[in-house]
Amino acid sequence: QLTESTNDALWMFTPDWQELVFVNSAYEGIFGQSVTTLTEDPTAFLDAVHPDDRKKVMDTMEELSAGASIDLEFRVDSETDYQTWVWVQGEAIYDGSDDIEYIAGYTRDITTRKEYQKQLEQHKEDLERSNESLREFAYIASHDLQEPLRMVSSYVDLLDEEYGDQLDDEAEEYM
């Protein structure tokens, strides 16, 4: 009951990937393949992996079979045009004599998370463009505001040069 109440595909294979020991029904929804297909050919899940990700997945399978823990993200399910993203974590399970008896793990659909990440990246790019536009505006506005101040300062300097000795203390303070 526990394995069937999760949305994660839980799985266990022999380390040579020749025998499927266990997989729950969540596999079908994630990979778009039947459990029967996987039972008949334990490597059939590779057919559901995006062609660009397949080598990375196969390399990771070798690492897992050699005893490494794995953590991997890739695209699956040709029915969704490979728009489904999954996160896989796996571990080797050892018998009493330090030999790998099984490899087991889970596969989680992370498509929604990937979409949020993509939106976040787009917002970040939009903010960077907006910030650059604001910096340009601030530079131009600052420059444009400084010009009238320079003119006023120049005229005050001219007044001081021409009439500075004729002005009283209050006029000097205003200048």
C-alpha positions in Angstrom: 0.0 0.0 0.0 2.8 2.4 0.8 4.5 2.0 -2.6 1.3 2.5 -4.4 0.4 5.7 -2.5 3.3 7.8 -3.8 3.6 9.7 -7.0 7.3 8.7 -7.2 8.3 5.7 -9.3 10.0 3.3 -6.9 12.3 0.7 -8.5 14.8 -2.0 -7.9 16.9 -3.8 -10.4 19.7 -6.4 -10.4 23.1 -4.6 -10.8 23.5 -5.8 -14.4 20.1 -4.3 -15.3 18.9 -7.7 -16.6 16.1 -8.2 -14.1 13.5 -5.8 -12.8 13.0 -6.8 -9.1 10.3 -4.2 -8.3 8.6 -1.1 -9.7 5.4 0.5 -8.6 2.6 1.7 -10.9 3.7 5.4 -10.7 6.3 4.4 -13.3 3.6 4.3 -16.0 2.5 7.9 -15.4 6.0 9.3 -15.4 7.6 7.4 -18.2 4.5 6.8 -20.4 5.3 3.1 -20.6 3.6 0.1 -19.0 5.1 -1.8 -16.1 4.7 -4.9 -18.3 7.0 -3.4 -21.0 9.6 -2.8 -18.3 9.2 -6.2 -16.8 9.8 -7.8 -20.2 12.8 -5.6 -20.9 14.3 -4.0 -17.8 16.2 -1.4 -19.9 13.0 -0.4 -21.9 12.8 2.8 -19.8 15.7 4.1 -21.9 13.4 4.3 -24.9 11.4 6.9 -22.9 14.5 9.0 -22.2 15.1 12.0 -24.4 17.7 11.1 -27.0 20.0 14.0 -25.9 19.9 12.7 -22.3 20.2 9.0 -23.0 24.0 8.7 -22.9 24.1 10.6 -19.6 21.5 8.2 -18.2 23.4 5.2 -19.4 26.7 6.5 -17.9 24.9 7.0 -14.6 23.5 3.5 -14.7 27.1 2.2 -15.0 28.1 4.3 -12.0 25.2 3.0 -10.0 26.0 -0.6 -10.9 29.5 0.1 -9.7 28.3 1.2 -6.3 28.0 5.0 -6.6 25.1 6.9 -5.3 23.4 8.8 -8.1 21.4 12.0 -8.4 20.3 12.9 -11.9 17.8 15.0 -13.8 16.7 14.3 -17.4 13.7 14.4 -19.7 11.3 11.5 -20.5 8.1 10.5 -22.2 7.9 10.9 -26.0 4.1 11.2 -25.6 4.6 14.6 -24.0 7.3 15.5 -26.5 9.9 15.0 -23.7 8.4 17.9 -21.7 8.4 15.7 -18.6 11.4 16.3 -16.4 12.4 13.7 -13.8 14.8 13.6 -10.8 16.3 10.2 -10.1 18.2 9.2 -7.0 19.6 5.7 -6.6 21.7 3.6 -4.3 23.4 0.2 -4.4 22.2 -2.4 -2.0 24.8 -4.7 -0.7 24.5 -8.2 0.5 26.4 -9.5 3.6 29.6 -10.1 1.6 30.0 -6.5 0.2 28.7 -7.5 -3.2 26.1 -5.4 -4.8 22.9 -7.4 -4.7 20.4 -4.8 -6.1 20.3 -1.2 -7.2 17.3 0.8 -6.0 15.9 4.2 -6.1 13.1 6.5 -7.0 12.1 8.7 -9.9 10.1 11.9 -9.3 8.3 14.1 -11.8 9.8 17.6 -11.4 8.3 19.1 -14.5 6.5 21.8 -12.4 9.7 22.7 -10.6 11.5 23.0 -13.9 8.8 25.3 -15.3 9.1 27.5 -12.2 12.9 27.6 -12.6 12.5 28.6 -16.3 10.0 31.3 -15.3 12.4 32.5 -12.6 15.3 32.7 -15.1 13.1 34.7 -17.5 12.1 37.1 -14.7 15.8 37.4 -13.7 16.7 38.2 -17.3 13.8 40.7 -17.5 14.9 42.4 -14.3 18.5 42.6 -15.5 17.3 44.3 -18.7 15.1 46.6 -16.7 17.9 47.5 -14.3 20.2 48.3 -17.2 17.6 50.6 -18.7 17.2 52.2 -15.3 20.9 52.7 -15.0 21.0 54.3 -18.4 18.1 56.6 -17.5 19.7 57.6 -14.2 22.9 58.4 -16.0 21.2 60.5 -18.7 18.9 62.2 -16.1 21.9 63.0 -13.9 23.8 64.4 -16.8 20.8 66.5 -17.9 20.2 67.8 -14.4 23.8 68.8 -13.9 23.9 71.0 -17.0 21.5 73.7 -15.6 23.4 73.6 -12.3 26.7 74.2 -14.2 25.2 77.2 -16.0 23.9 78.7 -12.7 27.3 78.1 -11.1 29.1 79.8 -14.0 26.8 82.8 -13.8 27.4 83.1 -10.0 31.1 82.9 -10.6 30.8 85.7 -13.3 28.7 87.8 -10.9 31.3 87.3 -8.2 34.2 88.3 -10.5 32.4 91.4 -11.9 30.5 92.7 -8.8 31.9 90.7 -5.9 33.6 93.7 -4.2 30.3 95.8 -4.5 28.1 93.2 -2.8 27.2 93.3 0.9 27.5 90.2 3.2 23.9 89.1 2.6 24.4 89.1 -1.2 27.7 87.2 -0.8 25.8 84.6 1.3 23.2 84.2 -1.4 25.8 83.7 -4.0 
